Amino acid sequence: MSRIGDFEPDDLIGWMELSPVIGAALGGYADAVYRGQLNPRVREIARMTVAFDNECEVCRNTRLADGEAAGLDEEFYEHAGEWRTWDGYSAAERLAAEFAYRFAKDHVSLREDDEFWARAHALFSDEEITDLTLSCALWLGQGRALRVLDVGQACRLTL
């Protein structure tokens, strides 16, 4: 049951109308994340890693409309929790998942880990690292807001 208003369990957007200025800005931010510079598979494994940490069902159930064309089949999503070991992920995808995991769990040690940053700079440009960071910030905050307010948790979203 939603912790604010009288929203249906799958009303993903309606609650943001209670804060029209910030809600609209958040919508613009979310739209920008999906038009960024990251390879869709890199972006999706990072997003799914944050979704697991947030325990956000809407985030776990979200799929890209053109995902199949980018190599995002259900097998990709089924193994998202196994990003460290499943052989279907590339080195860049694993690093993005590691970044997302550490961003959500222990951002301070991530900042201090020179070995991680050497690996990151070997696989990603500064622009891609920036996109990954800003994307994780969106997913972590938005996903936790949805989970805390118990909004949209029955929703399956296609972007």
Stockholm file with secondary structure:
# STOCKHOLM 1.0

chainA/1-159         MSRIGDFEPDDLIGWMELSPVIGAALGGYADAVYRGQLNPRVREIARMTVAFDNECEVCRNTRLADGEAAGLDEEFYEHAGEWRTWDGYSAAERLAAEFAYRFAKDHVSLREDDEFWARAHALFSDEEITDLTLSCALWLGQGRALRVLDVGQACRLTL
#=GR chainA/1-159 SS CCSSTTCCTTCSSGGGGGSHHHHHHHHHHHHHHTTSSSCHHHHHHHHHHHHHHHTCHHHHHCBCTTTGGGTCCHHHHHTGGGTTTCTTSCHHHHHHHHHHHHHHHCHHHHHHCHHHHHHHHHHSCHHHHHHHHHHHHHHHHHHHHHHHHTCSTTCCCBC
#=GC SS_cons         CCSSTTCCTTCSSGGGGGSHHHHHHHHHHHHHHTTSSSCHHHHHHHHHHHHHHHTCHHHHHCBCTTTGGGTCCHHHHHTGGGTTTCTTSCHHHHHHHHHHHHHHHCHHHHHHCHHHHHHHHHHSCHHHHHHHHHHHHHHHHHHHHHHHHTCSTTCCCBC
//
